[in-house]
């Protein structure tokens, strides 16, 4: 892995992981193959989440897609809640508070 000159410096741990991934990819794919990040992988990199945090957020979003209510702004509060807060918010209290806000 060689970062372009305009790219930010890659931390040593990340460089080791990238080098190992590149070596594994070379052994699995044809030399002319191009590897691209998935939208999830791209989002994880840009969010600076650790992989386990990203998987937790992804799982929360996967479950939320099954029952997201867009008739209130409560889903916006979910998006602004830190992934690693360590506390499960009282969503009913959030909803009550949000509904009291003036438009």
N, C-alpha and C positions, 0 to 999 in steps of 0.2 A: 504494500500500500504506500503510495507516494501522494502526499497532499499537495494540491496546487499552491503556488506561491501566495495567492490571496487568501487561502484558507487559514483559519485560526490554528494555533498549535494544538496537536493532539496529545492528551495526557498519556504518560508512559503506559499505564494499565490498558487504556483503550487501544494504544498502538499495538500492544502485545496481542490483544483480542483480535484486532483487525488483521494482523499478520497471520495468526492462526486460521482465521476464517478464509483469508485469501489462499493460504496453502491448501486448506481442505477443498475449497472451490476449484483450484487448479487440478486436483486429483479427481474431482467428480464431474467436471464439465469440460467440453472441448475448449482448446486454447482461445478460440475466437469468440467464446461466449461472453456476454455482458451481464453482470449481476446488477440488479436494480433494487432499491429499497421498496418495500410495500408502503402504502399510505400509513399503516400503523407504525412501521419502523421509522418512517420519516417524521411522524408526529412525536414519537418517543424521543428521537434525537433533538428535535426542536424544543420540546418541553423540558428537557434536562431531567426527566424522571429516571430513576433507577429502573432496571428491567422488571423487578418484582412489583414496584409501584405501578408501572405501566400496565402490567398484566392485571393488577387489581382494578385500576381505572377502566381498562377495557372490559373486564367482566361486569363491573357496575353498569357501564354503558350498554352492554349487550342485554343485561336484564332490564334496564330502564327502557330500551326500545320496545319492549313488550307491553309497557304500561305507562309511558310518558303522557302526562296530561298537559296539553298545550293551551288549555283554556284559562290557566293562571300563569303567573310569572315565576312560580316556584321552581320550575326547571332551571331558570337562570341562577337561582341561589345554589342549586346543586352544582352547576358549572363553576361557581366561584368558591366552593368549599374546598380547602386543601385536601389532597389525597391522603396525606400522612398525619392528619390531625389527631388520630388515636382515639377520637370520641365520635360516637354515632350521634349526629344531630337529631334533635326532636323536630321532625319534619312538620308535624301538625302545628307546633308553635311557630315555626317559620312561616307556614301558610297563613296562619292567623295574623301574624305581624305584617306580612306582605299585603294581605287583603285590606288592612287598615290604612295603608299608605295612600295619600292623595294621588290622583292620576296626573 
